[in-house]
Amino acid sequence: MIDRNKIRKALLKRRAALTRESVLSQVETVELDQARVGRLSRAEAMQDHQMSLELARRREAMLEAITRTLVRIDKDPDYGLCDDCGEAIAPARLALDPTQLCCVHCAGKREQGSL
């Protein structure tokens, strides 16, 4: 049996941490003036900028997943059941990532493109 309140608290804590990270790491424009910055420094700055953008995208995706999961915990009596096969998702799996929609078996099938 899963403890929805415990999962809810963990999700709220994770959401707060991600929100703080978002505020602290606002992506800034990359300086590309060739007269002021060398070629290697520009390349490194552009790479850092792209990595920052990707981290921000992943953070936003996780925040959306957390929001959807919080709604499911409150309103969906089937939270904790696999969306594909209907079997219970292992409590340890949900403890690691409460946003999971599938059991390990079905997630493997999804990754292989079987579903």
C-alpha positions as protocol buffer text, in pm:
chain_id: "A"
residue {
  index: 1
  type: MET
  ca { x: 0 y: 0 z: 0 }
}
residue {
  index: 2
  type: ILE
  ca { x: 130 y: 342 z: -90 }
}
residue {
  index: 3
  type: ASP
  ca { x: 122 y: 635 z: 149 }
}
residue {
  index: 4
  type: ARG
  ca { x: -27 y: 918 z: -58 }
}
residue {
  index: 5
  type: ASN
  ca { x: 40 y: 1179 z: 210 }
}
residue {
  index: 6
  type: LYS
  ca { x: 408 y: 1087 z: 228 }
}
residue {
  index: 7
  type: ILE
  ca { x: 436 y: 1100 z: -152 }
}
residue {
  index: 8
  type: ARG
  ca { x: 250 y: 1432 z: -159 }
}
residue {
  index: 9
  type: LYS
  ca { x: 492 y: 1584 z: 96 }
}
residue {
  index: 10
  type: ALA
  ca { x: 792 y: 1459 z: -102 }
}
residue {
  index: 11
  type: LEU
  ca { x: 651 y: 1606 z: -424 }
}
residue {
  index: 12
  type: LEU
  ca { x: 580 y: 1942 z: -262 }
}
residue {
  index: 13
  type: LYS
  ca { x: 934 y: 1949 z: -124 }
}
residue {
  index: 14
  type: ARG
  ca { x: 1079 y: 1862 z: -467 }
}
residue {
  index: 15
  type: ARG
  ca { x: 862 y: 2127 z: -636 }
}
residue {
  index: 16
  type: ALA
  ca { x: 983 y: 2392 z: -392 }
}
residue {
  index: 17
  type: ALA
  ca { x: 1347 y: 2297 z: -457 }
}
residue {
  index: 18
  type: LEU
  ca { x: 1299 y: 2307 z: -835 }
}
residue {
  index: 19
  type: THR
  ca { x: 1125 y: 2642 z: -812 }
}
residue {
  index: 20
  type: ARG
  ca { x: 1416 y: 2783 z: -610 }
}
residue {
  index: 21
  type: GLU
  ca { x: 1661 y: 2648 z: -868 }
}
residue {
  index: 22
  type: SER
  ca { x: 1461 y: 2814 z: -1147 }
}
residue {
  index: 23
  type: VAL
  ca { x: 1480 y: 3150 z: -975 }
}
residue {
  index: 24
  type: LEU
  ca { x: 1851 y: 3118 z: -900 }
}
residue {
  index: 25
  type: SER
  ca { x: 1958 y: 3007 z: -1247 }
}
residue {
  index: 26
  type: GLN
  ca { x: 1794 y: 3247 z: -1487 }
}
residue {
  index: 27
  type: VAL
  ca { x: 1956 y: 3194 z: -1829 }
}
residue {
  index: 28
  type: GLU
  ca { x: 2151 y: 3495 z: -1947 }
}
residue {
  index: 29
  type: THR
  ca { x: 2239 y: 3599 z: -2301 }
}
residue {
  index: 30
  type: VAL
  ca { x: 2574 y: 3475 z: -2429 }
}
residue {
  index: 31
  type: GLU
  ca { x: 2838 y: 3738 z: -2512 }
}
residue {
  index: 32
  type: LEU
  ca { x: 2948 y: 3677 z: -2873 }
}
residue {
  index: 33
  type: ASP
  ca { x: 3148 y: 3993 z: -2950 }
}
residue {
  index: 34
  type: GLN
  ca { x: 3463 y: 3860 z: -3124 }
}
residue {
  index: 35
  type: ALA
  ca { x: 3667 y: 4163 z: -3026 }
}
residue {
  index: 36
  type: ARG
  ca { x: 3603 y: 4102 z: -2657 }
}
residue {
  index: 37
  type: VAL
  ca { x: 3597 y: 3723 z: -2634 }
}
residue {
  index: 38
  type: GLY
  ca { x: 3828 y: 3467 z: -2793 }
}
residue {
  index: 39
  type: ARG
  ca { x: 3702 y: 3190 z: -3021 }
}
residue {
  index: 40
  type: LEU
  ca { x: 3739 y: 2914 z: -2760 }
}
residue {
  index: 41
  type: SER
  ca { x: 3577 y: 3125 z: -2491 }
}
residue {
  index: 42
  type: ARG
  ca { x: 3282 y: 3194 z: -2722 }
}
residue {
  index: 43
  type: ALA
  ca { x: 3240 y: 2824 z: -2796 }
}
residue {
  index: 44
  type: GLU
  ca { x: 3254 y: 2743 z: -2427 }
}
residue {
  index: 45
  type: ALA
  ca { x: 3004 y: 3021 z: -2348 }
}
residue {
  index: 46
  type: MET
  ca { x: 2766 y: 2893 z: -2615 }
}
residue {
  index: 47
  type: GLN
  ca { x: 2796 y: 2537 z: -2483 }
}
residue {
  index: 48
  type: ASP
  ca { x: 2733 y: 2656 z: -2127 }
}
residue {
  index: 49
  type: HIS
  ca { x: 2432 y: 2852 z: -2249 }
}
residue {
  index: 50
  type: GLN
  ca { x: 2286 y: 2548 z: -2427 }
}
residue {
  index: 51
  type: MET
  ca { x: 2342 y: 2333 z: -2119 }
}
residue {
  index: 52
  type: SER
  ca { x: 2164 y: 2594 z: -1906 }
}
residue {
  index: 53
  type: LEU
  ca { x: 1872 y: 2600 z: -2148 }
}
residue {
  index: 54
  type: GLU
  ca { x: 1846 y: 2219 z: -2138 }
}
residue {
  index: 55
  type: LEU
  ca { x: 1857 y: 2214 z: -1759 }
}
residue {
  index: 56
  type: ALA
  ca { x: 1582 y: 2475 z: -1749 }
}
residue {
  index: 57
  type: ARG
  ca { x: 1373 y: 2270 z: -1995 }
}
residue {
  index: 58
  type: ARG
  ca { x: 1415 y: 1956 z: -1784 }
}
residue {
  index: 59
  type: ARG
  ca { x: 1331 y: 2147 z: -1466 }
}
residue {
  index: 60
  type: GLU
  ca { x: 1011 y: 2279 z: -1625 }
}
residue {
  index: 61
  type: ALA
  ca { x: 917 y: 1930 z: -1747 }
}
residue {
  index: 62
  type: MET
  ca { x: 968 y: 1791 z: -1396 }
}
residue {
  index: 63
  type: LEU
  ca { x: 760 y: 2072 z: -1245 }
}
residue {
  index: 64
  type: GLU
  ca { x: 477 y: 1988 z: -1489 }
}
residue {
  index: 65
  type: ALA
  ca { x: 504 y: 1616 z: -1403 }
}
residue {
  index: 66
  type: ILE
  ca { x: 491 y: 1698 z: -1032 }
}
residue {
  index: 67
  type: THR
  ca { x: 181 y: 1915 z: -1080 }
}
residue {
  index: 68
  type: ARG
  ca { x: 5 y: 1639 z: -1277 }
}
residue {
  index: 69
  type: THR
  ca { x: 101 y: 1382 z: -1012 }
}
residue {
  index: 70
  type: LEU
  ca { x: -29 y: 1598 z: -726 }
}
residue {
  index: 71
  type: VAL
  ca { x: -365 y: 1619 z: -904 }
}
residue {
  index: 72
  type: ARG
  ca { x: -365 y: 1242 z: -961 }
}
residue {
  index: 73
  type: ILE
  ca { x: -285 y: 1174 z: -595 }
}
residue {
  index: 74
  type: ASP
  ca { x: -581 y: 1387 z: -488 }
}
residue {
  index: 75
  type: LYS
  ca { x: -839 y: 1288 z: -750 }
}
residue {
  index: 76
  type: ASP
  ca { x: -746 y: 958 z: -912 }
}
residue {
  index: 77
  type: PRO
  ca { x: -834 y: 647 z: -711 }
}
residue {
  index: 78
  type: ASP
  ca { x: -610 y: 449 z: -947 }
}
residue {
  index: 79
  type: TYR
  ca { x: -294 y: 643 z: -862 }
}
residue {
  index: 80
  type: GLY
  ca { x: -21 y: 385 z: -812 }
}
residue {
  index: 81
  type: LEU
  ca { x: -161 y: 150 z: -1074 }
}
residue {
  index: 82
  type: CYS
  ca { x: 13 y: 105 z: -1407 }
}
residue {
  index: 83
  type: ASP
  ca { x: -153 y: 301 z: -1688 }
}
residue {
  index: 84
  type: ASP
  ca { x: -82 y: 17 z: -1932 }
}
residue {
  index: 85
  type: CYS
  ca { x: -156 y: -310 z: -1750 }
}
residue {
  index: 86
  type: GLY
  ca { x: -346 y: -193 z: -1441 }
}
residue {
  index: 87
  type: GLU
  ca { x: -116 y: -375 z: -1199 }
}
residue {
  index: 88
  type: ALA
  ca { x: 22 y: -197 z: -892 }
}
residue {
  index: 89
  type: ILE
  ca { x: 342 y: -2 z: -946 }
}
residue {
  index: 90
  type: ALA
  ca { x: 601 y: -117 z: -692 }
}
residue {
  index: 91
  type: PRO
  ca { x: 599 y: 114 z: -387 }
}
residue {
  index: 92
  type: ALA
  ca { x: 980 y: 137 z: -407 }
}
residue {
  index: 93
  type: ARG
  ca { x: 948 y: 262 z: -767 }
}
residue {
  index: 94
  type: LEU
  ca { x: 699 y: 528 z: -662 }
}
residue {
  index: 95
  type: ALA
  ca { x: 918 y: 622 z: -367 }
}
residue {
  index: 96
  type: LEU
  ca { x: 1205 y: 691 z: -608 }
}
residue {
  index: 97
  type: ASP
  ca { x: 988 y: 874 z: -860 }
}
residue {
  index: 98
  type: PRO
  ca { x: 623 y: 935 z: -768 }
}
residue {
  index: 99
  type: THR
  ca { x: 554 y: 1069 z: -1119 }
}
residue {
  index: 100
  type: GLN
  ca { x: 589 y: 721 z: -1274 }
}
residue {
  index: 101
  type: LEU
  ca { x: 288 y: 610 z: -1476 }
}
residue {
  index: 102
  type: CYS
  ca { x: 390 y: 250 z: -1545 }
}
residue {
  index: 103
  type: CYS
  ca { x: 527 y: -55 z: -1374 }
}
residue {
  index: 104
  type: VAL
  ca { x: 883 y: -161 z: -1459 }
}
residue {
  index: 105
  type: HIS
  ca { x: 765 y: -425 z: -1705 }
}
residue {
  index: 106
  type: CYS
  ca { x: 544 y: -188 z: -1906 }
}
residue {
  index: 107
  type: ALA
  ca { x: 800 y: 93 z: -1890 }
}
residue {
  index: 108
  type: GLY
  ca { x: 1050 y: -147 z: -2047 }
}
residue {
  index: 109
  type: LYS
  ca { x: 802 y: -225 z: -2323 }
}
residue {
  index: 110
  type: ARG
  ca { x: 747 y: 147 z: -2384 }
}
residue {
  index: 111
  type: GLU
  ca { x: 1121 y: 204 z: -2414 }
}
residue {
  index: 112
  type: GLN
  ca { x: 1148 y: -79 z: -2665 }
}
residue {
  index: 113
  type: GLY
  ca { x: 856 y: 65 z: -2860 }
}
residue {
  index: 114
  type: SER
  ca { x: 631 y: -236 z: -2801 }
}
residue {
  index: 115
  type: LEU
  ca { x: 339 y: -28 z: -2673 }
}
